[in-house]
Amino acid sequence: MAKEFAQKDAMKPYCSRYPTREYSGWKARKYTKLLQEQDRSAAFIRGFYFGYEEYYFKFHDLYCGL
């Protein structure tokens, strides 16, 4: 799930500068309400944040050619 969301978000990257952890964390947290509405546990949501950040950087590198 985190991989799909991160890939979708990274497809519109700002390639002029490399994103920070704070930026990717902010992007991941925008899905908190959706995950809570799906009755996901706190542990699942923390894992989602971690996976999202990792995938976001990988896809950003792929799409920006870094």
N, C-alpha and C positions, 0 to 999 in steps of 0.2 A: 504494500500500500504506500509506504513512504517513497519507494523507488518511483512509482508512477506519478505521484504528486511532484516530487523533486524534478523529474524529467520534464514534466509539463511547464513548471515554473522556470526551469533553466533554458527552455527553448526561446525565451525572450530575454536573453541576458544583456547586461550592461557590460560590454566587453572592454570599455575604455579603462576600467579598473577592476582589480581582483576583489571579489566580495569578502567581507570579513565574517568571522564566526557570529558576531552580533547580528549581521544582516541575515545570514542563513537561519539563525535561530528565530529571528523575527518572522521570517517567511514560514518557518515550520509552525510557529505558534498561531498563525492565522487559521490553522485547521483544528485548534483546540475545541471550539464549540461543536464542530461537526463530529469529532470523535466522542465528545461527551454525549451528544444526542444519540449516538449509536451505542451508548452504554459501555464504552471501552473503559477498562480499568486504568488507574493512575500509572501502574507499571507499563501497560501497553502504550500509553501516551508518551511516557518518558522514552521508551524504546523507539517510538515513532520519531520523536525529535532527533534522537541520535542517528537513526538510519537516514532521515531526511537530510540532515547536515552532510553526512558522508556522501550520499548520492548527489546532492546539489553541487558540491565541489567537483565531483567526477564529471557530471554532465556539463557544468560550466566550462571546464577545461576542454571537453570534447567539442562543444559548440563554438567556443571562442578560439580554438586552435592553440591553446597555451601549452 
